[in-house]
Amino acid sequence: MEVLSSSNIVTIKGNIKNISDLSDIRSVIEDVRVRFTSIVINIEDSISITSSVIGYLNKIVLKDGIRLEMNIGSKQLLELFSELNLAKTFNIKPI
């Protein structure tokens, strides 16, 4: 998995599947949120996401007041967010 950022856009390439992925994602998002209160996250091709990443994203939205917009490339991941009732919370859109 690879995490890149440019301005307030965070792009995640590859599958999100390990606990170490959370630390990589958190590190990049923390750098971005120092400068921005609105973050766009592009998850290009991951078909899964760990509960720890979902929990972290939920915290920054609900507790810290960061506005997220997530663009998802995988139909399976879109369905997962929908089943978890997180599509509105994370402002999810298909790529």
C-alpha positions in Angstrom: 0.0 0.0 0.0 1.2 3.5 -0.8 -0.1 6.8 0.6 0.6 10.1 -1.1 -0.6 13.7 -0.5 -0.8 16.9 -2.4 -2.4 19.9 -0.8 -5.5 18.6 1.0 -5.8 15.4 -1.2 -4.6 12.1 0.2 -4.3 9.2 -2.3 -4.2 5.6 -1.2 -3.0 3.0 -3.7 -3.2 -0.7 -3.1 -5.1 -2.8 -0.5 -5.6 -1.5 3.0 -5.1 -4.7 5.0 -2.5 -4.4 7.8 -2.2 -2.6 11.1 0.9 -0.9 9.7 -1.3 0.6 7.0 -3.1 2.6 9.7 0.1 4.2 10.9 1.0 5.1 7.3 -2.4 6.6 6.6 -2.5 8.4 10.0 0.9 9.9 9.5 0.0 11.4 6.1 -3.5 12.6 7.2 -2.1 14.2 10.4 0.4 16.2 8.2 -2.4 17.3 6.0 -4.9 18.2 8.7 -2.4 20.6 10.3 -3.0 22.8 7.3 -6.5 22.0 6.2 -9.9 21.4 7.9 -11.3 19.6 4.8 -9.5 16.6 3.4 -10.2 14.6 0.2 -9.2 10.9 0.3 -9.0 8.9 -2.9 -8.9 5.2 -2.3 -8.2 4.1 -5.8 -8.2 0.3 -5.8 -8.5 -1.2 -2.3 -11.3 -3.7 -1.9 -11.0 -3.7 1.9 -10.3 -1.4 4.8 -9.3 -2.3 8.4 -11.6 -1.4 11.3 -8.7 0.6 12.8 -8.6 2.8 9.8 -12.4 3.2 9.9 -12.2 4.1 13.6 -9.5 6.7 13.0 -11.4 8.3 10.1 -14.6 8.3 12.3 -12.7 10.0 15.1 -11.3 12.8 13.0 -14.7 13.5 11.5 -16.9 13.3 14.6 -14.5 14.4 17.4 -12.0 16.6 15.6 -14.4 18.3 13.1 -12.4 17.5 10.0 -14.6 17.4 6.9 -13.9 14.3 4.7 -14.7 13.6 1.1 -13.8 10.1 0.0 -13.6 9.0 -3.6 -13.7 5.2 -3.8 -12.7 3.1 -6.8 -13.8 -0.3 -5.7 -17.5 -1.5 -5.8 -16.9 -3.8 -2.8 -15.5 -1.0 -0.7 -18.4 1.3 -1.7 -20.8 -1.4 -0.6 -19.0 -1.9 2.7 -19.2 1.8 3.6 -22.9 1.7 2.6 -23.6 -1.3 4.8 -21.8 0.3 7.7 -23.9 3.5 7.2 -20.8 5.6 6.8 -21.4 6.9 3.2 -22.8 10.2 4.5 -20.4 10.6 7.4 -17.4 10.3 5.0 -19.1 12.0 2.0 -18.4 8.9 -0.2 -18.5 9.0 -3.9 -17.5 6.5 -6.6 -14.5 7.3 -8.8 
